[in-house]
């Protein structure tokens, strides 16, 4: 491949990487799976398997704080 093709591909890959920053930020912000499962258990026990539950609130906060770009 030519240098021009390499540069174009590098630019394409960098743009893709940059566009997925929100995913990397979310991944480090979510509570650990064991904590999420515990939240889900307590929500289900309390009859809060909807948007009033603590699991939903925790996950929604991460998504709100790290929105997916349009």
CHARMM internal coordinates of N, CA and C (Angstrom, degrees):
IC EDIT
DIST 1 N 1 CA 1.4660
DIST 1 CA 1 C 1.5308
ANGL 1 N 1 CA 1 C 110.74
DIST 1 C 2 N 1.2867
ANGL 1 CA 1 C 2 N 115.10
DIHE 1 N 1 CA 1 C 2 N 151.77
DIST 2 N 2 CA 1.4629
ANGL 1 C 2 N 2 CA 120.64
DIHE 1 CA 1 C 2 N 2 CA 179.60
DIST 2 CA 2 C 1.5304
ANGL 2 N 2 CA 2 C 109.81
DIHE 1 C 2 N 2 CA 2 C -80.28
DIST 2 C 3 N 1.3172
ANGL 2 CA 2 C 3 N 115.62
DIHE 2 N 2 CA 2 C 3 N 165.04
DIST 3 N 3 CA 1.4700
ANGL 2 C 3 N 3 CA 120.36
DIHE 2 CA 2 C 3 N 3 CA 177.98
DIST 3 CA 3 C 1.5284
ANGL 3 N 3 CA 3 C 110.15
DIHE 2 C 3 N 3 CA 3 C -62.05
DIST 3 C 4 N 1.3142
ANGL 3 CA 3 C 4 N 116.29
DIHE 3 N 3 CA 3 C 4 N -36.49
DIST 4 N 4 CA 1.4696
ANGL 3 C 4 N 4 CA 121.13
DIHE 3 CA 3 C 4 N 4 CA 179.27
DIST 4 CA 4 C 1.5343
ANGL 4 N 4 CA 4 C 110.14
DIHE 3 C 4 N 4 CA 4 C -62.70
DIST 4 C 5 N 1.3195
ANGL 4 CA 4 C 5 N 116.64
DIHE 4 N 4 CA 4 C 5 N -42.60
DIST 5 N 5 CA 1.4683
ANGL 4 C 5 N 5 CA 120.69
DIHE 4 CA 4 C 5 N 5 CA 178.28
DIST 5 CA 5 C 1.5337
ANGL 5 N 5 CA 5 C 111.02
DIHE 4 C 5 N 5 CA 5 C -66.39
DIST 5 C 6 N 1.3096
ANGL 5 CA 5 C 6 N 116.26
DIHE 5 N 5 CA 5 C 6 N -39.75
DIST 6 N 6 CA 1.4672
ANGL 5 C 6 N 6 CA 120.83
DIHE 5 CA 5 C 6 N 6 CA 178.40
DIST 6 CA 6 C 1.5238
ANGL 6 N 6 CA 6 C 109.91
DIHE 5 C 6 N 6 CA 6 C -63.61
DIST 6 C 7 N 1.3207
ANGL 6 CA 6 C 7 N 116.48
DIHE 6 N 6 CA 6 C 7 N -45.80
DIST 7 N 7 CA 1.4621
ANGL 6 C 7 N 7 CA 120.84
DIHE 6 CA 6 C 7 N 7 CA 179.46
DIST 7 CA 7 C 1.5301
ANGL 7 N 7 CA 7 C 111.78
DIHE 6 C 7 N 7 CA 7 C -62.74
DIST 7 C 8 N 1.3257
ANGL 7 CA 7 C 8 N 116.60
DIHE 7 N 7 CA 7 C 8 N -39.87
DIST 8 N 8 CA 1.4606
ANGL 7 C 8 N 8 CA 120.96
DIHE 7 CA 7 C 8 N 8 CA 178.91
DIST 8 CA 8 C 1.5317
ANGL 8 N 8 CA 8 C 110.54
DIHE 7 C 8 N 8 CA 8 C -65.04
DIST 8 C 9 N 1.3185
ANGL 8 CA 8 C 9 N 116.19
DIHE 8 N 8 CA 8 C 9 N -42.35
DIST 9 N 9 CA 1.4657
ANGL 8 C 9 N 9 CA 120.16
DIHE 8 CA 8 C 9 N 9 CA 179.65
DIST 9 CA 9 C 1.5268
ANGL 9 N 9 CA 9 C 110.58
DIHE 8 C 9 N 9 CA 9 C -67.23
DIST 9 C 10 N 1.3295
ANGL 9 CA 9 C 10 N 116.42
DIHE 9 N 9 CA 9 C 10 N -40.90
DIST 10 N 10 CA 1.4658
ANGL 9 C 10 N 10 CA 120.99
DIHE 9 CA 9 C 10 N 10 CA 178.02
DIST 10 CA 10 C 1.5345
ANGL 10 N 10 CA 10 C 109.74
DIHE 9 C 10 N 10 CA 10 C -60.08
DIST 10 C 11 N 1.3263
ANGL 10 CA 10 C 11 N 116.66
DIHE 10 N 10 CA 10 C 11 N -43.36
DIST 11 N 11 CA 1.4626
ANGL 10 C 11 N 11 CA 121.81
DIHE 10 CA 10 C 11 N 11 CA 179.38
DIST 11 CA 11 C 1.5342
ANGL 11 N 11 CA 11 C 109.91
DIHE 10 C 11 N 11 CA 11 C -63.85
DIST 11 C 12 N 1.3169
ANGL 11 CA 11 C 12 N 116.86
DIHE 11 N 11 CA 11 C 12 N -42.12
DIST 12 N 12 CA 1.4714
ANGL 11 C 12 N 12 CA 121.95
DIHE 11 CA 11 C 12 N 12 CA 178.47
DIST 12 CA 12 C 1.5310
ANGL 12 N 12 CA 12 C 110.84
DIHE 11 C 12 N 12 CA 12 C -61.85
DIST 12 C 13 N 1.3132
ANGL 12 CA 12 C 13 N 116.09
DIHE 12 N 12 CA 12 C 13 N -46.78
DIST 13 N 13 CA 1.4626
ANGL 12 C 13 N 13 CA 120.64
DIHE 12 CA 12 C 13 N 13 CA -179.38
DIST 13 CA 13 C 1.5280
ANGL 13 N 13 CA 13 C 111.53
DIHE 12 C 13 N 13 CA 13 C -65.71
DIST 13 C 14 N 1.3396
ANGL 13 CA 13 C 14 N 116.95
DIHE 13 N 13 CA 13 C 14 N -39.37
DIST 14 N 14 CA 1.4607
ANGL 13 C 14 N 14 CA 120.33
DIHE 13 CA 13 C 14 N 14 CA 178.56
DIST 14 CA 14 C 1.5228
ANGL 14 N 14 CA 14 C 110.84
DIHE 13 C 14 N 14 CA 14 C -64.67
DIST 14 C 15 N 1.3237
ANGL 14 CA 14 C 15 N 117.38
DIHE 14 N 14 CA 14 C 15 N -40.92
DIST 15 N 15 CA 1.4605
ANGL 14 C 15 N 15 CA 121.53
DIHE 14 CA 14 C 15 N 15 CA 178.74
DIST 15 CA 15 C 1.5279
ANGL 15 N 15 CA 15 C 110.44
DIHE 14 C 15 N 15 CA 15 C -62.83
DIST 15 C 16 N 1.3233
ANGL 15 CA 15 C 16 N 116.78
DIHE 15 N 15 CA 15 C 16 N -41.22
DIST 16 N 16 CA 1.4623
ANGL 15 C 16 N 16 CA 121.13
DIHE 15 CA 15 C 16 N 16 CA 178.12
DIST 16 CA 16 C 1.5301
ANGL 16 N 16 CA 16 C 110.63
DIHE 15 C 16 N 16 CA 16 C -64.72
DIST 16 C 17 N 1.3233
ANGL 16 CA 16 C 17 N 116.04
DIHE 16 N 16 CA 16 C 17 N -43.73
DIST 17 N 17 CA 1.4688
ANGL 16 C 17 N 17 CA 121.15
DIHE 16 CA 16 C 17 N 17 CA 178.02
DIST 17 CA 17 C 1.5288
ANGL 17 N 17 CA 17 C 110.48
DIHE 16 C 17 N 17 CA 17 C -61.40
DIST 17 C 18 N 1.3120
ANGL 17 CA 17 C 18 N 117.18
DIHE 17 N 17 CA 17 C 18 N -46.51
DIST 18 N 18 CA 1.4609
ANGL 17 C 18 N 18 CA 121.71
DIHE 17 CA 17 C 18 N 18 CA -179.39
DIST 18 CA 18 C 1.5287
ANGL 18 N 18 CA 18 C 111.45
DIHE 17 C 18 N 18 CA 18 C -63.28
DIST 18 C 19 N 1.3282
ANGL 18 CA 18 C 19 N 116.90
DIHE 18 N 18 CA 18 C 19 N -38.59
DIST 19 N 19 CA 1.4583
ANGL 18 C 19 N 19 CA 121.59
DIHE 18 CA 18 C 19 N 19 CA -178.81
DIST 19 CA 19 C 1.5285
ANGL 19 N 19 CA 19 C 112.38
DIHE 18 C 19 N 19 CA 19 C -66.64
DIST 19 C 20 N 1.3155
ANGL 19 CA 19 C 20 N 116.95
DIHE 19 N 19 CA 19 C 20 N -20.77
DIST 20 N 20 CA 1.4666
ANGL 19 C 20 N 20 CA 120.81
DIHE 19 CA 19 C 20 N 20 CA -177.84
DIST 20 CA 20 C 1.5282
ANGL 20 N 20 CA 20 C 112.55
DIHE 19 C 20 N 20 CA 20 C -102.53
DIST 20 C 21 N 1.3187
ANGL 20 CA 20 C 21 N 116.87
DIHE 20 N 20 CA 20 C 21 N 16.43
DIST 21 N 21 CA 1.4674
ANGL 20 C 21 N 21 CA 120.79
DIHE 20 CA 20 C 21 N 21 CA 179.09
DIST 21 CA 21 C 1.5230
ANGL 21 N 21 CA 21 C 110.50
DIHE 20 C 21 N 21 CA 21 C -58.18
DIST 21 C 22 N 1.3359
ANGL 21 CA 21 C 22 N 116.73
DIHE 21 N 21 CA 21 C 22 N -40.83
DIST 22 N 22 CA 1.4630
ANGL 21 C 22 N 22 CA 119.98
DIHE 21 CA 21 C 22 N 22 CA -179.42
DIST 22 CA 22 C 1.5307
ANGL 22 N 22 CA 22 C 110.92
DIHE 21 C 22 N 22 CA 22 C -57.66
DIST 22 C 23 N 1.3300
ANGL 22 CA 22 C 23 N 117.60
DIHE 22 N 22 CA 22 C 23 N -34.69
DIST 23 N 23 CA 1.4645
ANGL 22 C 23 N 23 CA 120.44
DIHE 22 CA 22 C 23 N 23 CA 179.00
DIST 23 CA 23 C 1.5219
ANGL 23 N 23 CA 23 C 111.02
DIHE 22 C 23 N 23 CA 23 C -66.29
DIST 23 C 24 N 1.3042
ANGL 23 CA 23 C 24 N 116.23
DIHE 23 N 23 CA 23 C 24 N -42.22
DIST 24 N 24 CA 1.4674
ANGL 23 C 24 N 24 CA 119.87
DIHE 23 CA 23 C 24 N 24 CA 179.11
DIST 24 CA 24 C 1.5247
ANGL 24 N 24 CA 24 C 110.47
DIHE 23 C 24 N 24 CA 24 C -66.85
DIST 24 C 25 N 1.3333
ANGL 24 CA 24 C 25 N 116.46
DIHE 24 N 24 CA 24 C 25 N -39.99
DIST 25 N 25 CA 1.4657
ANGL 24 C 25 N 25 CA 120.21
DIHE 24 CA 24 C 25 N 25 CA 178.47
DIST 25 CA 25 C 1.5292
ANGL 25 N 25 CA 25 C 111.06
DIHE 24 C 25 N 25 CA 25 C -64.74
DIST 25 C 26 N 1.3254
ANGL 25 CA 25 C 26 N 116.70
DIHE 25 N 25 CA 25 C 26 N -42.73
DIST 26 N 26 CA 1.4668
ANGL 25 C 26 N 26 CA 120.13
DIHE 25 CA 25 C 26 N 26 CA 178.24
DIST 26 CA 26 C 1.5200
ANGL 26 N 26 CA 26 C 110.98
DIHE 25 C 26 N 26 CA 26 C -62.40
DIST 26 C 27 N 1.3113
ANGL 26 CA 26 C 27 N 116.35
DIHE 26 N 26 CA 26 C 27 N -43.69
DIST 27 N 27 CA 1.4642
ANGL 26 C 27 N 27 CA 120.65
DIHE 26 CA 26 C 27 N 27 CA -175.70
DIST 27 CA 27 C 1.5243
ANGL 27 N 27 CA 27 C 111.59
DIHE 26 C 27 N 27 CA 27 C -57.90
DIST 27 C 28 N 1.3280
ANGL 27 CA 27 C 28 N 116.98
DIHE 27 N 27 CA 27 C 28 N -36.77
DIST 28 N 28 CA 1.4613
ANGL 27 C 28 N 28 CA 119.59
DIHE 27 CA 27 C 28 N 28 CA -179.85
DIST 28 CA 28 C 1.5183
ANGL 28 N 28 CA 28 C 112.76
DIHE 27 C 28 N 28 CA 28 C -85.44
DIST 28 C 29 N 1.3342
ANGL 28 CA 28 C 29 N 117.53
DIHE 28 N 28 CA 28 C 29 N -11.90
DIST 29 N 29 CA 1.4635
ANGL 28 C 29 N 29 CA 121.53
DIHE 28 CA 28 C 29 N 29 CA -177.64
DIST 29 CA 29 C 1.5242
ANGL 29 N 29 CA 29 C 113.88
DIHE 28 C 29 N 29 CA 29 C -95.51
DIST 29 C 30 N 1.3311
ANGL 29 CA 29 C 30 N 116.89
DIHE 29 N 29 CA 29 C 30 N -26.09
DIST 30 N 30 CA 1.4639
ANGL 29 C 30 N 30 CA 118.90
DIHE 29 CA 29 C 30 N 30 CA -179.52
DIST 30 CA 30 C 1.5209
ANGL 30 N 30 CA 30 C 110.69
DIHE 29 C 30 N 30 CA 30 C -63.10
DIST 30 C 31 N 1.3388
ANGL 30 CA 30 C 31 N 116.69
DIHE 30 N 30 CA 30 C 31 N 145.04
DIST 31 N 31 CA 1.4727
ANGL 30 C 31 N 31 CA 118.38
DIHE 30 CA 30 C 31 N 31 CA 171.76
DIST 31 CA 31 C 1.5314
ANGL 31 N 31 CA 31 C 109.30
DIHE 30 C 31 N 31 CA 31 C -61.94
DIST 31 C 32 N 1.3281
ANGL 31 CA 31 C 32 N 116.17
DIHE 31 N 31 CA 31 C 32 N 156.47
DIST 32 N 32 CA 1.4600
ANGL 31 C 32 N 32 CA 119.82
DIHE 31 CA 31 C 32 N 32 CA 177.00
DIST 32 CA 32 C 1.5289
ANGL 32 N 32 CA 32 C 109.49
DIHE 31 C 32 N 32 CA 32 C -58.69
DIST 32 C 33 N 1.3174
ANGL 32 CA 32 C 33 N 116.18
DIHE 32 N 32 CA 32 C 33 N 153.71
DIST 33 N 33 CA 1.4670
ANGL 32 C 33 N 33 CA 121.45
DIHE 32 CA 32 C 33 N 33 CA -178.39
DIST 33 CA 33 C 1.5209
ANGL 33 N 33 CA 33 C 111.25
DIHE 32 C 33 N 33 CA 33 C -55.16
DIST 33 C 34 N 1.3342
ANGL 33 CA 33 C 34 N 118.11
DIHE 33 N 33 CA 33 C 34 N -42.78
DIST 34 N 34 CA 1.4628
ANGL 33 C 34 N 34 CA 119.63
DIHE 33 CA 33 C 34 N 34 CA -178.65
DIST 34 CA 34 C 1.5228
ANGL 34 N 34 CA 34 C 110.58
DIHE 33 C 34 N 34 CA 34 C -62.94
DIST 34 C 35 N 1.3278
ANGL 34 CA 34 C 35 N 117.92
DIHE 34 N 34 CA 34 C 35 N -34.78
DIST 35 N 35 CA 1.4622
ANGL 34 C 35 N 35 CA 120.95
DIHE 34 CA 34 C 35 N 35 CA 176.66
DIST 35 CA 35 C 1.5275
ANGL 35 N 35 CA 35 C 110.54
DIHE 34 C 35 N 35 CA 35 C -70.05
DIST 35 C 36 N 1.3355
ANGL 35 CA 35 C 36 N 116.80
DIHE 35 N 35 CA 35 C 36 N -39.85
DIST 36 N 36 CA 1.4603
ANGL 35 C 36 N 36 CA 120.29
DIHE 35 CA 35 C 36 N 36 CA 178.45
DIST 36 CA 36 C 1.5251
ANGL 36 N 36 CA 36 C 110.69
DIHE 35 C 36 N 36 CA 36 C -63.61
DIST 36 C 37 N 1.3306
ANGL 36 CA 36 C 37 N 116.31
DIHE 36 N 36 CA 36 C 37 N -42.17
DIST 37 N 37 CA 1.4595
ANGL 36 C 37 N 37 CA 119.59
DIHE 36 CA 36 C 37 N 37 CA 179.12
DIST 37 CA 37 C 1.5213
ANGL 37 N 37 CA 37 C 110.90
DIHE 36 C 37 N 37 CA 37 C -64.14
DIST 37 C 38 N 1.3170
ANGL 37 CA 37 C 38 N 117.31
DIHE 37 N 37 CA 37 C 38 N -38.29
DIST 38 N 38 CA 1.4589
ANGL 37 C 38 N 38 CA 120.56
DIHE 37 CA 37 C 38 N 38 CA 177.81
DIST 38 CA 38 C 1.5291
ANGL 38 N 38 CA 38 C 110.21
DIHE 37 C 38 N 38 CA 38 C -64.68
DIST 38 C 39 N 1.3422
ANGL 38 CA 38 C 39 N 116.84
DIHE 38 N 38 CA 38 C 39 N -42.62
DIST 39 N 39 CA 1.4659
ANGL 38 C 39 N 39 CA 120.12
DIHE 38 CA 38 C 39 N 39 CA 176.37
DIST 39 CA 39 C 1.5289
ANGL 39 N 39 CA 39 C 110.80
DIHE 38 C 39 N 39 CA 39 C -60.66
DIST 39 C 40 N 1.3204
ANGL 39 CA 39 C 40 N 116.25
DIHE 39 N 39 CA 39 C 40 N -43.86
DIST 40 N 40 CA 1.4703
ANGL 39 C 40 N 40 CA 120.19
DIHE 39 CA 39 C 40 N 40 CA 178.98
DIST 40 CA 40 C 1.5259
ANGL 40 N 40 CA 40 C 111.29
DIHE 39 C 40 N 40 CA 40 C -61.56
DIST 40 C 41 N 1.3225
ANGL 40 CA 40 C 41 N 116.39
DIHE 40 N 40 CA 40 C 41 N -43.72
DIST 41 N 41 CA 1.4650
ANGL 40 C 41 N 41 CA 120.63
DIHE 40 CA 40 C 41 N 41 CA 179.59
DIST 41 CA 41 C 1.5327
ANGL 41 N 41 CA 41 C 110.24
DIHE 40 C 41 N 41 CA 41 C -58.74
DIST 41 C 42 N 1.3231
ANGL 41 CA 41 C 42 N 116.03
DIHE 41 N 41 CA 41 C 42 N -49.20
DIST 42 N 42 CA 1.4672
ANGL 41 C 42 N 42 CA 119.34
DIHE 41 CA 41 C 42 N 42 CA -178.51
DIST 42 CA 42 C 1.5298
ANGL 42 N 42 CA 42 C 111.39
DIHE 41 C 42 N 42 CA 42 C -66.30
DIST 42 C 43 N 1.3154
ANGL 42 CA 42 C 43 N 117.11
DIHE 42 N 42 CA 42 C 43 N -37.14
DIST 43 N 43 CA 1.4637
ANGL 42 C 43 N 43 CA 119.99
DIHE 42 CA 42 C 43 N 43 CA 176.67
DIST 43 CA 43 C 1.5280
ANGL 43 N 43 CA 43 C 110.83
DIHE 42 C 43 N 43 CA 43 C -63.43
DIST 43 C 44 N 1.3115
ANGL 43 CA 43 C 44 N 117.15
DIHE 43 N 43 CA 43 C 44 N -44.87
DIST 44 N 44 CA 1.4674
ANGL 43 C 44 N 44 CA 120.55
DIHE 43 CA 43 C 44 N 44 CA -179.23
DIST 44 CA 44 C 1.5345
ANGL 44 N 44 CA 44 C 110.46
DIHE 43 C 44 N 44 CA 44 C -65.63
DIST 44 C 45 N 1.3243
ANGL 44 CA 44 C 45 N 116.59
DIHE 44 N 44 CA 44 C 45 N -40.15
DIST 45 N 45 CA 1.4627
ANGL 44 C 45 N 45 CA 120.91
DIHE 44 CA 44 C 45 N 45 CA 178.65
DIST 45 CA 45 C 1.5301
ANGL 45 N 45 CA 45 C 110.41
DIHE 44 C 45 N 45 CA 45 C -63.13
DIST 45 C 46 N 1.3213
ANGL 45 CA 45 C 46 N 116.57
DIHE 45 N 45 CA 45 C 46 N -35.71
DIST 46 N 46 CA 1.4626
ANGL 45 C 46 N 46 CA 121.49
DIHE 45 CA 45 C 46 N 46 CA -179.54
DIST 46 CA 46 C 1.5288
ANGL 46 N 46 CA 46 C 112.48
DIHE 45 C 46 N 46 CA 46 C -87.50
DIST 46 C 47 N 1.3352
ANGL 46 CA 46 C 47 N 116.81
DIHE 46 N 46 CA 46 C 47 N 2.86
DIST 47 N 47 CA 1.4653
ANGL 46 C 47 N 47 CA 119.97
DIHE 46 CA 46 C 47 N 47 CA -179.79
DIST 47 CA 47 C 1.5213
ANGL 47 N 47 CA 47 C 112.79
DIHE 46 C 47 N 47 CA 47 C 72.20
DIST 47 C 48 N 1.3133
ANGL 47 CA 47 C 48 N 116.35
DIHE 47 N 47 CA 47 C 48 N 27.40
DIST 48 N 48 CA 1.4671
ANGL 47 C 48 N 48 CA 120.54
DIHE 47 CA 47 C 48 N 48 CA -178.65
DIST 48 CA 48 C 1.5278
ANGL 48 N 48 CA 48 C 110.66
DIHE 47 C 48 N 48 CA 48 C -113.94
DIST 48 C 49 N 1.3133
ANGL 48 CA 48 C 49 N 116.90
DIHE 48 N 48 CA 48 C 49 N 53.90
DIST 49 N 49 CA 1.4580
ANGL 48 C 49 N 49 CA 121.28
DIHE 48 CA 48 C 49 N 49 CA 178.03
DIST 49 CA 49 C 1.5161
ANGL 49 N 49 CA 49 C 111.59
DIHE 48 C 49 N 49 CA 49 C -84.72
DIST 49 C 50 N 1.3283
ANGL 49 CA 49 C 50 N 116.27
DIHE 49 N 49 CA 49 C 50 N 28.78
DIST 50 N 50 CA 1.4606
ANGL 49 C 50 N 50 CA 121.19
DIHE 49 CA 49 C 50 N 50 CA -179.24
DIST 50 CA 50 C 1.5314
ANGL 50 N 50 CA 50 C 109.47
DIHE 49 C 50 N 50 CA 50 C -126.05
DIST 50 C 51 N 1.3063
ANGL 50 CA 50 C 51 N 117.38
DIHE 50 N 50 CA 50 C 51 N -157.57
DIST 51 N 51 CA 1.4602
ANGL 50 C 51 N 51 CA 120.92
DIHE 50 CA 50 C 51 N 51 CA -176.35
DIST 51 CA 51 C 1.5226
ANGL 51 N 51 CA 51 C 113.60
DIHE 50 C 51 N 51 CA 51 C -74.46
DIST 51 C 52 N 1.3187
ANGL 51 CA 51 C 52 N 118.38
DIHE 51 N 51 CA 51 C 52 N -0.74
DIST 52 N 52 CA 1.4631
ANGL 51 C 52 N 52 CA 120.90
DIHE 51 CA 51 C 52 N 52 CA 177.76
DIST 52 CA 52 C 1.5215
ANGL 52 N 52 CA 52 C 111.65
DIHE 51 C 52 N 52 CA 52 C -92.57
DIST 52 C 53 N 1.3183
ANGL 52 CA 52 C 53 N 117.25
DIHE 52 N 52 CA 52 C 53 N -8.03
DIST 53 N 53 CA 1.4588
ANGL 52 C 53 N 53 CA 121.34
DIHE 52 CA 52 C 53 N 53 CA -177.38
DIST 53 CA 53 C 1.5244
ANGL 53 N 53 CA 53 C 113.25
DIHE 52 C 53 N 53 CA 53 C -75.81
DIST 53 C 54 N 1.3123
ANGL 53 CA 53 C 54 N 115.28
DIHE 53 N 53 CA 53 C 54 N 156.82
DIST 54 N 54 CA 1.4658
ANGL 53 C 54 N 54 CA 121.16
DIHE 53 CA 53 C 54 N 54 CA -178.43
DIST 54 CA 54 C 1.5261
ANGL 54 N 54 CA 54 C 112.21
DIHE 53 C 54 N 54 CA 54 C -68.52
DIST 54 C 55 N 1.3429
ANGL 54 CA 54 C 55 N 117.55
DIHE 54 N 54 CA 54 C 55 N -33.99
DIST 55 N 55 CA 1.4637
ANGL 54 C 55 N 55 CA 119.48
DIHE 54 CA 54 C 55 N 55 CA 177.69
DIST 55 CA 55 C 1.5216
ANGL 55 N 55 CA 55 C 110.07
DIHE 54 C 55 N 55 CA 55 C -62.66
DIST 55 C 56 N 1.3199
ANGL 55 CA 55 C 56 N 116.63
DIHE 55 N 55 CA 55 C 56 N -47.92
DIST 56 N 56 CA 1.4582
ANGL 55 C 56 N 56 CA 120.54
DIHE 55 CA 55 C 56 N 56 CA 179.61
DIST 56 CA 56 C 1.5215
ANGL 56 N 56 CA 56 C 110.18
DIHE 55 C 56 N 56 CA 56 C -59.21
DIST 56 C 57 N 1.3182
ANGL 56 CA 56 C 57 N 117.36
DIHE 56 N 56 CA 56 C 57 N -44.77
DIST 57 N 57 CA 1.4601
ANGL 56 C 57 N 57 CA 121.25
DIHE 56 CA 56 C 57 N 57 CA -179.33
DIST 57 CA 57 C 1.5327
ANGL 57 N 57 CA 57 C 110.96
DIHE 56 C 57 N 57 CA 57 C -60.83
DIST 57 C 58 N 1.3243
ANGL 57 CA 57 C 58 N 117.23
DIHE 57 N 57 CA 57 C 58 N -42.09
DIST 58 N 58 CA 1.4682
ANGL 57 C 58 N 58 CA 121.17
DIHE 57 CA 57 C 58 N 58 CA -179.00
DIST 58 CA 58 C 1.5273
ANGL 58 N 58 CA 58 C 111.04
DIHE 57 C 58 N 58 CA 58 C -65.82
DIST 58 C 59 N 1.3156
ANGL 58 CA 58 C 59 N 116.84
DIHE 58 N 58 CA 58 C 59 N -46.03
DIST 59 N 59 CA 1.4632
ANGL 58 C 59 N 59 CA 120.99
DIHE 58 CA 58 C 59 N 59 CA -179.24
DIST 59 CA 59 C 1.5296
ANGL 59 N 59 CA 59 C 110.45
DIHE 58 C 59 N 59 CA 59 C -68.73
DIST 59 C 60 N 1.3135
ANGL 59 CA 59 C 60 N 116.33
DIHE 59 N 59 CA 59 C 60 N -41.03
DIST 60 N 60 CA 1.4651
ANGL 59 C 60 N 60 CA 120.39
DIHE 59 CA 59 C 60 N 60 CA 179.86
DIST 60 CA 60 C 1.5297
ANGL 60 N 60 CA 60 C 110.96
DIHE 59 C 60 N 60 CA 60 C -63.18
DIST 60 C 61 N 1.3222
ANGL 60 CA 60 C 61 N 117.43
DIHE 60 N 60 CA 60 C 61 N -37.49
DIST 61 N 61 CA 1.4697
ANGL 60 C 61 N 61 CA 120.37
DIHE 60 CA 60 C 61 N 61 CA 178.29
DIST 61 CA 61 C 1.5243
ANGL 61 N 61 CA 61 C 110.86
DIHE 60 C 61 N 61 CA 61 C -62.02
DIST 61 C 62 N 1.3186
ANGL 61 CA 61 C 62 N 116.89
DIHE 61 N 61 CA 61 C 62 N -43.22
DIST 62 N 62 CA 1.4674
ANGL 61 C 62 N 62 CA 120.05
DIHE 61 CA 61 C 62 N 62 CA 179.07
DIST 62 CA 62 C 1.5229
ANGL 62 N 62 CA 62 C 109.83
DIHE 61 C 62 N 62 CA 62 C -62.55
DIST 62 C 63 N 1.3199
ANGL 62 CA 62 C 63 N 116.52
DIHE 62 N 62 CA 62 C 63 N -44.18
DIST 63 N 63 CA 1.4680
ANGL 62 C 63 N 63 CA 119.78
DIHE 62 CA 62 C 63 N 63 CA -179.21
DIST 63 CA 63 C 1.5220
ANGL 63 N 63 CA 63 C 111.22
DIHE 62 C 63 N 63 CA 63 C -66.74
DIST 63 C 64 N 1.3333
ANGL 63 CA 63 C 64 N 117.27
DIHE 63 N 63 CA 63 C 64 N -38.05
DIST 64 N 64 CA 1.4639
ANGL 63 C 64 N 64 CA 120.95
DIHE 63 CA 63 C 64 N 64 CA 179.18
DIST 64 CA 64 C 1.5259
ANGL 64 N 64 CA 64 C 111.23
DIHE 63 C 64 N 64 CA 64 C -68.89
DIST 64 C 65 N 1.3368
ANGL 64 CA 64 C 65 N 115.84
DIHE 64 N 64 CA 64 C 65 N -40.69
DIST 65 N 65 CA 1.4675
ANGL 64 C 65 N 65 CA 120.35
DIHE 64 CA 64 C 65 N 65 CA -179.88
DIST 65 CA 65 C 1.5291
ANGL 65 N 65 CA 65 C 112.81
DIHE 64 C 65 N 65 CA 65 C -70.80
DIST 65 C 66 N 1.3237
ANGL 65 CA 65 C 66 N 116.75
DIHE 65 N 65 CA 65 C 66 N -23.14
DIST 66 N 66 CA 1.4700
ANGL 65 C 66 N 66 CA 122.78
DIHE 65 CA 65 C 66 N 66 CA -177.79
DIST 66 CA 66 C 1.5300
ANGL 66 N 66 CA 66 C 109.13
DIHE 65 C 66 N 66 CA 66 C -130.74
DIST 66 C 67 N 1.3289
ANGL 66 CA 66 C 67 N 117.44
DIHE 66 N 66 CA 66 C 67 N 69.93
DIST 67 N 67 CA 1.4595
ANGL 66 C 67 N 67 CA 120.45
DIHE 66 CA 66 C 67 N 67 CA -174.45
DIST 67 CA 67 C 1.5303
ANGL 67 N 67 CA 67 C 113.67
DIHE 66 C 67 N 67 CA 67 C -66.63
DIST 67 C 68 N 1.3038
ANGL 67 CA 67 C 68 N 114.01
DIHE 67 N 67 CA 67 C 68 N 148.46
DIST 68 N 68 CA 1.4618
ANGL 67 C 68 N 68 CA 120.57
DIHE 67 CA 67 C 68 N 68 CA 175.22
DIST 68 CA 68 C 1.5232
ANGL 68 N 68 CA 68 C 107.80
DIHE 67 C 68 N 68 CA 68 C -75.61
DIST 68 C 69 N 1.3282
ANGL 68 CA 68 C 69 N 117.82
DIHE 68 N 68 CA 68 C 69 N 128.78
DIST 69 N 69 CA 1.4714
ANGL 68 C 69 N 69 CA 119.11
DIHE 68 CA 68 C 69 N 69 CA 179.95
DIST 69 CA 69 C 1.5309
ANGL 69 N 69 CA 69 C 111.07
DIHE 68 C 69 N 69 CA 69 C -64.36
DIST 69 C 70 N 1.2852
ANGL 69 CA 69 C 70 N 114.14
DIHE 69 N 69 CA 69 C 70 N 150.38
DIST 70 N 70 CA 1.4784
ANGL 69 C 70 N 70 CA 120.18
DIHE 69 CA 69 C 70 N 70 CA 179.65
DIST 70 CA 70 C 1.5044
ANGL 70 N 70 CA 70 C 110.65
DIHE 69 C 70 N 70 CA 70 C -69.05
END
COOR INIT
IC SEED 1 N 1 CA 1 C
IC BUILD
